[in-house]
Protein backbone atom coordinates (compact mmCIF):
# COMPACT_ATOMS: atom_id res chain seq x y z
CA UNK A 1 0.00 0.00 0.00
CA UNK A 2 1.27 3.46 -0.86
CA UNK A 3 2.15 5.93 1.85
CA UNK A 4 2.16 9.72 1.97
CA UNK A 5 4.86 11.87 3.54
CA UNK A 6 3.19 15.03 4.83
CA UNK A 7 5.33 18.03 5.79
CA UNK A 8 4.00 21.14 7.54
CA UNK A 9 5.31 24.10 5.53
CA UNK A 10 3.36 26.96 7.13
CA UNK A 11 2.34 27.50 10.72
CA UNK A 12 -1.14 26.57 11.92
CA UNK A 13 -1.13 29.50 14.36
CA UNK A 14 -3.79 32.13 13.63
CA UNK A 15 -5.81 29.66 11.53
CA UNK A 16 -9.39 28.65 12.14
CA UNK A 17 -9.76 26.03 14.90
CA UNK A 18 -10.83 23.28 12.47
CA UNK A 19 -7.57 23.60 10.55
CA UNK A 20 -5.50 23.55 13.74
CA UNK A 21 -7.30 20.37 14.83
CA UNK A 22 -6.59 18.69 11.48
CA UNK A 23 -2.88 19.56 11.74
CA UNK A 24 -2.75 18.09 15.25
CA UNK A 25 -4.77 15.00 14.24
CA UNK A 26 -2.28 14.23 11.48
CA UNK A 27 0.50 14.35 14.07
CA UNK A 28 2.18 17.50 12.82
CA UNK A 29 3.63 19.91 15.35
CA UNK A 30 6.19 22.44 14.28
CA UNK A 31 6.93 23.88 10.88
CA UNK A 32 9.01 21.43 8.79
CA UNK A 33 7.86 18.45 10.86
CA UNK A 34 6.94 15.41 8.76
CA UNK A 35 4.81 12.30 9.23
CA UNK A 36 4.14 9.25 7.09
CA UNK A 37 0.51 8.21 6.79
CA UNK A 38 -1.30 5.61 4.67
CA UNK A 39 -2.76 6.80 1.39
CA UNK A 40 -6.48 6.44 2.07
CA UNK A 41 -9.61 8.57 1.74
CA UNK A 42 -9.56 9.84 5.33
CA UNK A 43 -6.01 11.11 5.12
CA UNK A 44 -6.61 12.61 1.67
CA UNK A 45 -9.65 14.46 3.04
CA UNK A 46 -7.63 15.87 5.93
CA UNK A 47 -4.90 17.00 3.53
CA UNK A 48 -7.50 18.75 1.38
CA UNK A 49 -8.58 20.87 4.35
CA UNK A 50 -5.04 22.10 5.01
CA UNK A 51 -3.51 21.89 1.53
CA UNK A 52 -2.27 25.49 1.78
CA UNK A 53 -0.21 24.60 4.87
CA UNK A 54 1.43 21.31 3.84
CA UNK A 55 3.40 19.61 1.10
CA UNK A 56 2.73 15.97 0.23
CA UNK A 57 4.98 13.35 -1.34
CA UNK A 58 3.98 9.83 -2.34
CA UNK A 59 6.20 7.06 -1.00
CA UNK A 60 6.11 3.63 -2.63
CA UNK A 61 6.76 0.55 -0.49
Secondary structure per residue as TSV (DSSP state, phi and psi in degrees):
chain	resnum	aa	ss	phi	psi
A	1	X	-	360.0	139.0
A	2	X	-	-71.7	154.1
A	3	X	E	-125.0	159.3
A	4	X	E	-120.0	131.8
A	5	X	E	-97.6	117.5
A	6	X	E	-110.6	126.1
A	7	X	E	-121.1	129.1
A	8	X	E	-78.2	115.4
A	9	X	-	-100.2	-25.6
A	10	X	S	-129.2	151.4
A	11	X	-	-68.1	147.3
A	12	X	-	-89.4	-4.2
A	13	X	T	-63.7	144.4
A	14	X	T	65.9	23.6
A	15	X	S	-104.9	167.7
A	16	X	-	-66.5	150.5
A	17	X	H	-55.3	-35.6
A	18	X	H	-60.3	-42.0
A	19	X	H	-68.5	-38.5
A	20	X	H	-63.6	-38.6
A	21	X	H	-66.2	-38.1
A	22	X	H	-65.9	-42.3
A	23	X	H	-60.2	-45.4
A	24	X	H	-66.9	-39.8
A	25	X	H	-64.1	-32.7
A	26	X	T	-76.1	-12.4
A	27	X	T	93.1	16.1
A	28	X	-	-92.3	140.2
A	29	X	-	-118.3	-81.5
A	30	X	S	-92.4	166.1
A	31	X	T	-61.0	140.1
A	32	X	T	73.8	7.2
A	33	X	-	-78.6	148.0
A	34	X	E	-129.6	150.0
A	35	X	E	-137.8	155.9
A	36	X	E	-112.6	125.0
A	37	X	E	-129.0	155.1
A	38	X	E	-67.3	150.0
A	39	X	-	-86.6	90.5
A	40	X	S	-135.3	176.0
A	41	X	H	-63.2	-37.9
A	42	X	H	-65.1	-44.5
A	43	X	H	-68.9	-40.9
A	44	X	H	-60.4	-39.8
A	45	X	H	-64.6	-41.0
A	46	X	H	-64.1	-41.5
A	47	X	H	-63.5	-37.6
A	48	X	H	-59.7	-37.2
A	49	X	H	-70.1	-25.3
A	50	X	T	-126.1	31.1
A	51	X	T	-59.1	-29.3
A	52	X	T	-77.0	-7.6
A	53	X	T	-107.5	-16.6
A	54	X	E	-125.3	163.3
A	55	X	E	-120.7	147.0
A	56	X	E	-127.9	134.1
A	57	X	E	-125.4	139.0
A	58	X	E	-85.3	136.6
A	59	X	E	-120.5	124.0
A	60	X	-	-90.4	144.5
A	61	X	-	-74.9	360.0
